[in-house]
Each structure stands twice: as structure tokens, then as C-alpha cells.
Amino acid sequence: MSYLKILTNVLLGRNSNITHAIGYIDTGNSLKCSLTRRYVAVANYAVIASLITCDEAAFVDRYIRDCASIYKGNKPMPKGMHIIPYNTICANNQLMLAVDADFMFVDDRYIEKKPLIGISPATFKILHTDKCILLNKKYMKRGKRHVKHNTR
């Protein structure tokens, strides 16, 4: 099976919003949501900000400023958002906020329907671009998957 390139163009859509990002296939990213069993790509704030509503942005902004804010308060989590436990080489038992997207294309290939996009509380850039996403290593093997579209 052929593998995708390490750096890719990524197109994400959510609730009629579409954004483009530079993707990096992160062989160390094996993050999978234990509840939904979906693989998680991790995006920086600029990607997520292009996909969410103003109300959701306030919730995400609080999370970016203080990751523990998702524990605080009585407000329910916005629909389509999840909390995902994860570990890194530097810290264990962390929680990441993630959003449901509608679709994801990597280069010109349809990769995932309803991908789960984690929101990195840390700032990162790839090739000096503002919109970056670390793709799950499982996407490396999905380059051949396509969706049939009705052309009528």
C-alpha cells in the first residue's frame, strides 16, 4: 500500500465552514477517542477558529488560556465537542478538547467522514504557516480510500 507524503494539504469542513491547513503526518500521534473509537488529528487554534461558531469560540478560548477550565463551571459542553484523555512523553493523564468535523481531505484524497479534531493548547507552526494540523499516523495507510459521488 502506498503511503502519503509527510507534509500534506488538508481541507476540513464543519457546519458549512471550510478551512485549509498544512498537515504533518505525525508517526507519534496514535491518539484515539476511547468513547467514539475515532482517530484524532490535533490542530492549532487557527484551524479550529475557522470552523467553530462564536459561542463555541468563547468556550475554546477559555480552554486555550486554562486547560483546567473544561472542569470548571456549570455550563454544558457545546454540542459536537468532546474531552479526550491523552498522554505525552512529557506528561500523563492530560485532557484535550476536540470537535467533530464533517469531512477531511488530505491532498486530493477523501480521508475521513466525521473526523475528530483535537485542539492543541500549545502553539505550533509548520513551515511558518498559521493553520497547521498533526495527522494521526493511521491516516498514512488511508490514501487509497475514495468516496463515490453521484454525478447527476
C-alpha positions in Angstrom: 0.0 0.0 0.0 1.4 3.4 -0.9 1.9 6.0 1.9 1.0 9.6 1.8 3.7 12.2 1.9 4.8 13.5 5.3 3.7 17.1 4.6 0.2 17.5 3.0 -2.5 19.9 2.2 -5.6 19.4 4.4 -9.1 20.6 3.8 -11.6 20.4 6.7 -15.3 21.2 6.8 -17.7 21.7 9.7 -21.2 23.2 9.7 -20.8 24.9 6.3 -17.4 26.3 7.2 -14.3 25.1 5.3 -10.7 25.7 6.0 -7.3 24.8 4.6 -4.3 23.8 6.7 -0.8 22.3 6.3 -0.8 18.8 7.6 2.0 16.8 9.1 1.7 13.0 9.4 2.8 12.6 12.9 4.1 9.0 13.4 3.9 9.6 17.1 0.3 10.5 17.1 -1.7 7.4 17.8 -4.5 9.2 19.7 -7.9 7.5 19.6 -11.0 8.5 21.4 -11.9 5.7 23.7 -15.6 6.6 23.6 -16.2 7.1 19.8 -13.2 4.8 18.7 -12.2 7.5 16.2 -8.7 8.6 15.5 -7.8 12.1 16.5 -5.9 14.7 14.4 -4.5 17.6 16.5 -4.9 21.2 15.1 -3.7 24.5 16.3 -6.1 27.3 17.3 -6.1 29.0 13.9 -7.6 25.9 12.2 -10.3 25.4 14.9 -11.2 29.1 14.9 -12.1 28.8 11.2 -14.5 26.0 11.9 -16.4 26.9 15.0 -19.2 29.4 15.9 -18.8 32.5 18.1 -20.3 30.7 21.1 -18.0 27.8 20.7 -15.1 30.1 20.3 -15.6 31.5 23.8 -15.5 28.0 25.2 -12.4 27.1 23.2 -10.7 30.4 24.2 -11.2 29.6 27.9 -9.7 26.1 27.3 -6.6 27.6 25.4 -6.0 30.1 28.3 -6.6 27.5 31.0 -6.9 23.8 30.1 -8.5 23.1 33.5 -11.4 25.4 32.6 -13.2 22.5 31.0 -13.6 21.1 34.6 -14.9 24.4 35.9 -18.4 25.9 35.8 -21.8 24.6 35.2 -22.2 25.3 31.5 -22.7 22.3 29.4 -20.1 21.5 26.7 -21.1 22.7 23.3 -22.7 20.0 21.0 -20.1 18.3 18.9 -17.2 18.8 21.4 -15.5 16.1 23.4 -12.9 15.7 26.1 -10.2 13.1 25.2 -7.7 11.8 27.7 -4.1 11.5 26.4 -0.5 11.1 27.4 2.6 12.7 26.0 6.3 12.0 26.6 6.3 14.9 29.0 3.1 14.4 30.9 0.5 11.7 31.6 -3.3 11.9 32.3 -4.0 15.1 30.3 -7.3 16.1 28.7 -7.7 17.6 25.3 -10.8 19.3 23.9 -11.8 18.0 20.5 -14.5 18.9 17.9 -16.4 16.8 15.4 -15.8 17.9 11.8 -17.9 16.9 8.8 -15.1 15.8 6.5 -11.3 15.8 5.9 -9.4 15.7 2.6 -5.7 15.1 2.7 -4.1 16.4 -0.6 -6.8 15.4 -3.1 -7.9 12.2 -1.3 -11.0 11.9 0.9 -9.7 10.5 4.2 -12.4 10.7 6.8 -16.0 11.3 7.3 -16.7 12.9 10.7 -13.1 13.2 11.8 -12.3 14.1 15.3 -10.0 17.2 15.6 -8.2 17.8 18.9 -7.4 21.3 19.9 -3.8 21.8 20.9 -3.5 24.1 23.9 0.1 24.7 22.8 1.0 26.9 19.9 2.8 25.3 17.0 3.6 26.1 13.3 4.6 24.0 10.3 6.5 25.8 7.6 5.8 29.2 9.2 2.0 28.9 8.5 -0.7 29.8 10.9 -3.0 26.9 10.1 -1.4 23.5 11.0 -2.7 20.1 11.8 -0.9 17.0 13.1 -2.5 14.0 11.4 -2.8 10.6 13.1 -0.4 8.0 11.9 -3.3 5.8 10.9 -4.1 8.3 8.1 -0.8 7.2 6.4 -2.5 4.0 5.2 -5.8 5.5 4.1 -4.5 7.3 1.0 -6.3 4.9 -1.4 -9.8 5.4 0.1 -12.2 7.4 -2.0 -15.8 8.4 -1.9 -18.1 7.8 -4.8 -20.0 10.9 -5.7 -23.3 11.0 -7.6 -22.7 13.0 -10.7 -26.3 13.5 -11.7 
